[in-house]
Amino acid sequence: MMSKGIFALFAKHTMNTINTIKSYSATFHMPFVSSGMAVNTSRQEVGYELYIRPHYARALLELIVHYNWREIWYLYNTNEGQNVFYVLYI
């Protein structure tokens, strides 16, 4: 790709493809820009990823704690939504 003048990779990712994309990005020192939500935020990884959508799970958790909600219903239909649920549950 770089021989054709491509120096940044813009792509949408899934949980199944993110590791492959990150590997290409790191190997070629090529920025990876995604409109998806950041993954693996608990580990400090040195990489070339830029996620345009912020990771909102912590803000959601702080809202629940602030209002002292005893019960919530969180509906999701994507892997991204499931990851947020795991953050909230743990």
LOMARFI-248530 format. One line per field, with one value per residue: residue number from 1; residue in three letters; chain; x, y, z negated of N, C-alpha, C, O in turn. Coordinates in steps of 0.001 Angstrom, whole numbers, plus 500000, padded with zeros to 6 digits. Layout:
BEGIN
nr <- c(NUM|...)
rest <- c(ALA|...)
kette <- c(A|...)
neast <- c(X|...)
nnorth <- c(Y|...)
nup <- c(Z|...)
caeast <- c(X|...)
canorth <- c(Y|...)
caup <- c(Z|...)
ceast <- c(X|...)
cnorth <- c(Y|...)
cup <- c(Z|...)
oeast <- c(X|...)
onorth <- c(Y|...)
oup <- c(Z|...)
end
This chain:
BEGIN
nr <- c(1|2|3|4|5|6|7|8|9|10|11|12|13|14|15|16|17|18|19|20|21|22|23|24|25|26|27|28|29|30|31|32|33|34|35|36|37|38|39|40|41|42|43|44|45|46|47|48|49|50|51|52|53|54|55|56|57|58|59|60|61|62|63|64|65|66|67|68|69|70|71|72|73|74|75|76|77|78|79|80|81|82|83|84|85|86|87|88|89|90)
rest <- c(MET|MET|SER|LYS|GLY|ILE|PHE|ALA|LEU|PHE|ALA|LYS|HIS|THR|MET|ASN|THR|ILE|ASN|THR|ILE|LYS|SER|TYR|SER|ALA|THR|PHE|HIS|MET|PRO|PHE|VAL|SER|SER|GLY|MET|ALA|VAL|ASN|THR|SER|ARG|GLN|GLU|VAL|GLY|TYR|GLU|LEU|TYR|ILE|ARG|PRO|HIS|TYR|ALA|ARG|ALA|LEU|LEU|GLU|LEU|ILE|VAL|HIS|TYR|ASN|TRP|ARG|GLU|ILE|TRP|TYR|LEU|TYR|ASN|THR|ASN|GLU|GLY|GLN|ASN|VAL|PHE|TYR|VAL|LEU|TYR|ILE)
kette <- c(A|A|A|A|A|A|A|A|A|A|A|A|A|A|A|A|A|A|A|A|A|A|A|A|A|A|A|A|A|A|A|A|A|A|A|A|A|A|A|A|A|A|A|A|A|A|A|A|A|A|A|A|A|A|A|A|A|A|A|A|A|A|A|A|A|A|A|A|A|A|A|A|A|A|A|A|A|A|A|A|A|A|A|A|A|A|A|A|A|A)
neast <- c(500818|501929|503699|502056|501458|499852|499434|498044|495599|492246|489543|486782|486337|486010|485587|486778|488546|490244|492785|494359|494350|495601|498081|499091|499195|501098|503341|503950|504204|502052|499438|496300|493062|489924|486373|485153|484683|487219|489293|490560|491253|492114|494700|497908|498949|501415|500900|499568|497005|494008|491082|488008|485542|484719|485510|482924|482062|483022|482070|479338|479152|479928|477763|475687|476546|476608|473883|472974|471635|469907|469118|469516|468756|470345|470488|471685|472979|475257|478723|480284|478546|478241|480799|480857|478939|480328|482334|480772|479662|481778)
nnorth <- c(498817|501207|501743|502729|505191|505344|506254|506158|504217|503930|502508|500365|498305|495018|492938|490608|491325|493314|492793|491889|494136|496005|494807|495005|497791|498388|496984|498288|500833|502565|504820|503927|504710|504783|504691|503368|502341|502641|499870|497509|499244|499000|498192|499600|500245|500646|502082|502704|503589|505476|506401|507619|507724|508158|506203|505343|503948|504261|506809|506293|504482|506159|507908|506212|505594|508174|508956|506982|504678|501717|499703|498933|498848|497688|497698|496133|495508|494837|493816|495782|497036|494927|494793|497173|496520|494494|496033|497605|495650|494480)
nup <- c(500000|499259|501300|503192|502342|500094|496857|494520|492914|493235|491775|490920|488121|486632|483722|484481|486478|485602|484385|486524|488223|486521|486329|488977|489091|487102|488082|490501|489622|489937|489625|488234|488651|487228|487212|485279|481817|479344|478442|476024|473875|471306|471230|471678|474710|477141|480131|483419|483656|484083|482727|483564|482301|478956|476010|474139|471911|469277|468603|468652|466535|464389|464397|463605|461007|459888|459847|458256|459145|458785|460425|463840|467309|470022|473352|476264|479581|480896|481158|480079|478275|476513|475423|473951|472054|470645|469451|467745|466122|464778)
caeast <- c(500000|502754|504307|501052|501248|498895|500197|497136|494571|490946|488740|485904|486834|485195|486432|487496|489539|491054|494175|495034|494550|496614|499355|499542|499494|502365|504416|504293|504220|501020|498296|495016|491997|488681|485194|484670|485090|488511|489293|491719|491619|492677|496147|498609|499627|502006|500399|499324|495566|493264|489661|487253|484467|485313|485086|481969|481604|483350|481126|478060|479275|479925|476392|474932|476978|476209|472454|472708|470649|470028|468830|469531|468559|471249|470183|472685|472850|476542|479847|480707|477638|478558|482023|480473|478275|481359|482973|479818|479411|482976)
canorth <- c(500000|502401|502026|503447|506493|505278|506354|505984|503233|504275|501292|499942|497028|494207|492271|489542|491850|494391|492393|491849|495521|496604|494204|495691|499171|498410|496501|499285|502154|503279|505134|503274|505592|504031|505356|502519|502681|502095|498573|497254|500473|498711|497992|500676|499700|501608|501726|503749|503670|506669|506077|508861|507635|507953|505070|505993|503052|504828|507904|505669|503942|507285|508397|505258|505782|509513|508971|505878|503794|500352|498773|499526|497948|498091|496909|496278|494534|494744|493417|496984|497166|493864|495182|498180|495775|493843|497073|497979|494510|494226)
caup <- c(500000|499144|502597|503980|501721|498991|495623|493393|493191|492687|491892|489839|487625|485725|482723|485174|487416|485026|484157|487828|488665|485646|486687|490201|488736|486366|488951|491510|488982|490682|488765|488464|488189|487218|486665|484203|480461|478952|477778|475166|473190|469993|471383|472376|475879|478054|481443|484401|483832|483700|482731|483606|481322|477625|475210|473244|470842|467964|468367|468335|465180|463456|464358|462782|459615|459458|459557|457334|459731|458285|461517|465169|468444|471091|474545|477314|480665|481584|480306|479374|477142|475574|474720|472954|470982|469841|468632|466701|465235|463978)
ceast <- c(500867|503417|503347|500726|500227|499684|499333|496042|493298|490054|487817|486392|485773|486141|487259|488626|490519|492517|494978|495333|495628|498000|499931|499982|500848|503538|504886|504350|503244|499848|497034|493941|490681|487551|484590|485171|486416|488339|490558|492182|492230|494183|496739|499395|500213|501575|500171|497835|495019|491793|488867|486134|485070|484765|484202|481548|481873|482385|479757|478065|479243|478531|475526|475266|476482|474737|472016|471599|470913|469834|468875|469233|469418|471013|471240|472451|474134|477598|480340|479846|477896|479822|481736|479798|479301|482071|482053|479644|480585|483245)
cnorth <- c(501254|502752|502782|504808|506515|505262|506311|505018|503660|503051|501134|498571|496304|493583|491168|490062|492838|493997|492334|493255|496198|496057|494837|497115|499280|497995|497570|500712|503089|503569|504391|504156|504838|504870|504536|502985|501997|500764|498447|498509|500210|498503|499188|500044|500836|501199|502947|503957|505013|506330|507372|508864|507361|506696|505615|505137|503647|505978|507356|505115|505059|507891|507505|505446|507129|509564|507809|504962|502368|499314|499539|498436|498474|497170|497176|495231|494414|494233|494600|497206|496111|494200|496231|497491|495108|494844|497461|496873|494268|495428)
cup <- c(500000|500470|503517|503375|500605|497684|494377|493829|492477|492875|490705|489398|486811|484711|483373|486058|486795|484838|485458|488319|487830|485964|487953|489897|488031|487249|489917|490960|489686|489740|489204|487841|488322|486651|485533|482851|480139|478232|476962|474439|471820|470050|472107|473506|476694|479446|482292|484630|483374|483830|482606|482567|479944|476948|474087|472052|469458|467620|467989|466912|464140|463325|463466|461303|459080|459053|458665|457847|459268|459391|462835|466189|469560|472280|475600|478381|481475|480617|479485|478130|476080|474780|473652|471778|470068|468941|467477|465674|464289|463171)
oeast <- c(500555|503673|503769|499820|499776|500496|499859|495622|493272|489835|488043|486816|484787|487360|488331|489565|491533|493405|496155|496440|496484|498989|501116|501011|501645|504613|506087|504519|503561|499320|496755|493915|490358|487748|483624|485981|486687|487367|491520|493378|492812|494868|496137|500404|499568|501858|500531|497437|495502|491315|489042|485816|485852|483688|484699|480732|481032|481941|479092|477089|478591|478159|474729|474375|475995|474392|470832|470736|472040|470328|468347|469442|469231|471314|471645|471816|474109|477389|480761|480363|477780|479895|482312|480056|479159|482378|482516|479495|480392|484211)
onorth <- c(502238|503925|503397|505498|507587|504369|506420|505018|503743|502606|501695|497766|496891|493695|490826|489324|493164|494804|492694|493536|496894|496785|495168|497581|500167|498590|497738|501673|504240|502646|504253|504328|504318|505660|504963|503907|500896|500557|499186|498799|501119|498623|499722|499379|501863|500086|504067|504450|505605|506009|508127|509915|506423|506207|506283|505587|503541|506098|507896|505267|504913|508344|508000|505456|507211|510152|507668|504526|501882|498191|500646|497250|499607|495979|498320|494205|493944|494221|494442|497528|496382|493914|496182|497839|495151|494533|497628|497145|493894|495457)
oup <- c(500671|500743|504496|503843|500202|497443|493269|494986|491249|494002|489633|490227|486366|484839|482873|486357|487413|485112|485476|488778|488377|485874|488001|490387|488339|487172|490128|491710|489988|489121|490395|486622|489390|485727|484900|482755|480618|477506|477174|474397|471228|469034|473038|473270|476906|479887|481929|485685|482408|484918|481650|482011|479790|477288|473180|471249|468566|466478|467105|466177|463107|462242|462668|460453|457953|458028|458356|457085|459360|459298|462942|465935|470002|472208|475804|478139|482613|479404|478340|477060|474885|473585|472565|470626|468846|467790|466348|464482|463132|462409)
end
